[in-house]
Amino acid sequence: MAIDLELQERLMAAAPYGMGFAVHAELAPERMAVLSKFGGRTLGELNANANRLARVLRAHGVGPDVGVALLCRNRPEFIETVVACQRSGGRMTPINWHLSPPEVAYIVDNCEARVLIAD
C-alpha cells in the first residue's frame, strides 16, 4: 500500500504528543506493527487497544505527571501501554520483569506510581 507522504507529514505536524502513532494507524491500519511469541498486532489493533487503555487510565485518575508503573515482558501490551500513557498524560516507569521481588518493590515504592500494570 502506498502512503501519501505529504499527508503523513501534515497529520504528524498537527498531532498532539502521543498521537503520532494514531496517524500511522490511520494511514495503514492493517500493517503489522508487532510480532512476538505472545502474538501479533496490526497498527490498527495497537491503536484501538491503546485508546481503550488510555480511557481506563484516565478513569483511574491518570493524567499529567501521574505515575504508572509497568511490569511486563516483551509483548505487544508493552507498546500499547506506552502509547496509552502518552495519551493520558501519565508518566510511565517500565520495570524489568527479570528483577527480583525486592528490586521491583523498591522501584514501585520510589517511582510514585498511582497505578501498577503487570502481565
GILINVEN-V15260 format. One record per residue. N is the residue number from 1. RES is the residue in one letter. PHI is phi in radians with two decimals (NA if undefined). BURIAL is # if it has 9 or more other C-alpha atoms within 8 Angstrom, else .. D_LAST is the distance of its C-alpha to the last C-alpha in Angstrom with 2 decimals. Layout:
BEGIN
N & RES & PHI & BURIAL & D_LAST
N & RES & PHI & BURIAL & D_LAST
END
This chain:
BEGIN
1 & M & NA & . & 34.05
2 & A & -1.42 & . & 36.00
3 & I & -1.92 & . & 34.54
4 & D & -1.27 & . & 37.04
5 & L & -1.14 & . & 36.54
6 & E & -1.13 & . & 38.76
7 & L & -1.09 & . & 36.75
8 & Q & -1.05 & # & 33.50
9 & E & -1.12 & . & 35.09
10 & R & -1.12 & . & 36.38
11 & L & -1.14 & # & 33.07
12 & M & -1.12 & # & 31.24
13 & A & -1.14 & . & 34.00
14 & A & -1.55 & . & 33.66
15 & A & -1.35 & # & 29.87
16 & P & -1.23 & . & 28.56
17 & Y & -0.93 & . & 25.94
18 & G & 1.56 & # & 22.54
19 & M & -1.85 & # & 24.30
20 & G & -0.99 & # & 25.43
21 & F & -1.08 & # & 22.58
22 & A & -1.10 & . & 23.93
23 & V & -1.07 & # & 27.29
24 & H & -1.13 & # & 26.18
25 & A & -1.14 & # & 24.38
26 & E & -1.21 & . & 27.64
27 & L & -1.32 & . & 29.77
28 & A & -2.55 & # & 27.92
29 & P & -1.10 & # & 25.30
30 & E & -1.57 & . & 25.41
31 & R & -1.20 & . & 25.02
32 & M & -1.19 & # & 22.08
33 & A & -1.82 & # & 19.87
34 & V & -2.46 & . & 17.02
35 & L & -2.24 & # & 17.11
36 & S & -2.62 & # & 14.68
37 & K & -1.17 & . & 14.24
38 & F & -1.62 & . & 11.26
39 & G & 2.18 & . & 13.90
40 & G & -2.15 & # & 16.05
41 & R & -2.46 & # & 16.71
42 & T & -1.45 & # & 20.12
43 & L & -1.03 & # & 20.96
44 & G & -1.11 & # & 21.68
45 & E & -1.16 & # & 18.38
46 & L & -1.05 & # & 16.44
47 & N & -1.10 & # & 18.97
48 & A & -1.10 & . & 18.80
49 & N & -1.15 & # & 15.02
50 & A & -1.12 & # & 15.36
51 & N & -1.08 & # & 18.32
52 & R & -1.06 & . & 16.67
53 & L & -1.16 & # & 13.90
54 & A & -1.06 & # & 16.79
55 & R & -1.12 & # & 18.75
56 & V & -1.12 & . & 16.17
57 & L & -1.06 & # & 15.89
58 & R & -1.08 & # & 19.70
59 & A & -1.13 & . & 20.07
60 & H & -1.75 & . & 18.30
61 & G & 1.53 & . & 20.72
62 & V & -1.39 & # & 19.08
63 & G & -2.67 & # & 22.02
64 & P & -0.91 & . & 23.95
65 & D & 1.09 & . & 22.93
66 & V & -1.59 & # & 20.43
67 & G & -1.34 & # & 17.60
68 & V & -2.28 & # & 13.90
69 & A & -1.72 & # & 11.69
70 & L & -2.23 & # & 8.52
71 & L & -1.92 & # & 6.66
72 & C & -2.68 & # & 5.15
73 & R & -1.22 & . & 7.15
74 & N & -1.34 & . & 10.09
75 & R & -2.54 & # & 9.26
76 & P & -0.98 & # & 10.89
77 & E & -1.09 & . & 8.35
78 & F & -1.06 & # & 9.09
79 & I & -1.14 & # & 12.68
80 & E & -1.03 & # & 12.42
81 & T & -1.24 & # & 11.13
82 & V & -1.02 & # & 13.93
83 & V & -1.12 & # & 16.43
84 & A & -1.08 & # & 15.56
85 & C & -1.12 & # & 16.05
86 & Q & -1.05 & # & 19.27
87 & R & -1.21 & # & 20.47
88 & S & -1.49 & # & 19.94
89 & G & 1.59 & # & 21.53
90 & G & -1.21 & # & 18.75
91 & R & -1.82 & # & 18.58
92 & M & -1.61 & # & 15.23
93 & T & -2.04 & # & 14.59
94 & P & -1.32 & . & 12.16
95 & I & -2.10 & # & 11.42
96 & N & -1.14 & . & 11.77
97 & W & -1.28 & . & 9.40
98 & H & -1.44 & . & 12.82
99 & L & -1.23 & . & 14.20
100 & S & -1.33 & . & 15.50
101 & P & -0.94 & . & 14.63
102 & P & -1.11 & . & 17.86
103 & E & -1.19 & . & 17.12
104 & V & -1.08 & # & 13.78
105 & A & -1.04 & . & 15.83
106 & Y & -1.05 & . & 18.60
107 & I & -1.13 & # & 16.73
108 & V & -1.06 & # & 15.23
109 & D & -1.12 & . & 18.78
110 & N & -1.79 & . & 20.51
111 & C & -1.63 & # & 18.71
112 & E & 1.00 & . & 19.76
113 & A & -1.37 & # & 16.53
114 & R & -1.52 & # & 17.06
115 & V & -2.24 & . & 13.46
116 & L & -2.08 & # & 10.24
117 & I & -1.98 & # & 6.98
118 & A & -2.39 & . & 3.78
119 & D & -1.57 & . & 0.00
END
